[in-house]
């Protein structure tokens, strides 16, 4: 019997599975830094870095005093400028009794 020359039936090749989404590295949690005054009792310290969320002690803190690490250079310049909004917020936090100078 003669072999058919029909090539419509190609030999089966193993399928290559696409990588599963769960194999992707998880994005690193964004880190933030607290730039307000030290809180009494060590609840929050000026310059303290947090990843993956804030502690309960940060609940009453003005959100402007918690900045992304990527924004740290800009925020430090603002803190050094007495007329900037961030500097005013910092001084108000000191007066409100959130803590002393770092």
C-alpha positions in Angstrom: 0.0 0.0 0.0 1.3 3.4 -0.9 1.8 6.0 1.7 -0.4 9.1 1.5 1.3 12.4 0.7 -1.4 14.3 2.5 0.4 16.5 5.1 -2.7 17.8 6.8 -2.0 15.6 9.7 1.1 16.9 11.3 2.7 15.0 14.2 1.5 16.3 17.5 4.0 18.6 19.2 3.9 19.3 22.9 2.2 22.6 23.7 4.2 25.2 25.5 2.2 26.6 28.4 2.4 30.3 29.0 3.9 31.2 32.4 1.2 31.4 35.1 0.4 34.9 36.4 1.2 33.7 39.9 4.8 33.1 38.8 5.4 36.8 38.2 7.3 38.4 41.0 5.0 40.4 43.2 5.4 44.2 43.1 7.3 45.5 46.1 5.0 47.3 48.4 5.5 51.0 48.2 7.6 52.4 51.0 6.7 55.7 52.7 8.5 57.8 55.3 7.2 59.7 58.2 8.5 63.3 58.2 6.6 64.6 61.2 7.9 65.2 64.7 8.7 62.3 67.0 5.7 61.2 68.9 5.9 60.8 72.7 6.3 57.2 73.6 8.0 56.3 70.3 4.7 55.8 68.4 6.2 57.4 65.3 9.7 58.7 64.8 10.8 61.3 62.3 12.4 59.5 59.4 10.8 56.1 60.1 10.1 54.1 57.0 7.1 51.8 56.5 6.4 49.2 53.9 3.0 47.6 53.4 1.0 49.9 55.6 1.1 52.2 58.5 1.0 51.4 62.2 -2.1 52.4 64.3 0.0 55.3 65.7 -0.2 57.1 62.3 -4.0 57.3 62.4 -4.2 60.9 63.6 -1.2 62.2 61.6 -1.6 64.7 58.8 -1.2 62.6 55.6 1.1 65.3 54.2 3.7 64.2 56.7 3.9 60.7 55.2 5.5 60.8 51.8 6.7 58.2 49.3 10.4 57.5 49.4 10.7 58.7 45.8 9.4 62.1 47.0 11.9 62.4 49.9 14.3 64.9 48.3 11.5 67.3 47.4 9.9 66.9 50.9 13.2 67.6 52.7 13.6 70.8 50.7 10.1 71.8 51.6 10.7 71.1 55.3 13.7 73.4 55.2 11.7 76.2 53.7 9.8 77.9 56.5 7.2 79.3 54.0 6.3 76.0 52.4 3.1 74.2 53.2 4.8 71.1 54.5 6.9 73.1 56.9 3.8 74.8 58.2 2.1 71.5 58.7 5.2 70.2 60.6 5.2 73.2 62.9 1.5 72.9 63.5 2.0 69.2 64.5 4.7 70.3 67.0 2.3 72.9 68.5 -0.5 70.4 68.6 1.6 68.2 70.9 2.3 65.4 68.4 5.9 65.5 69.5 9.1 67.4 69.7 11.7 68.1 67.1 13.4 65.1 65.4 
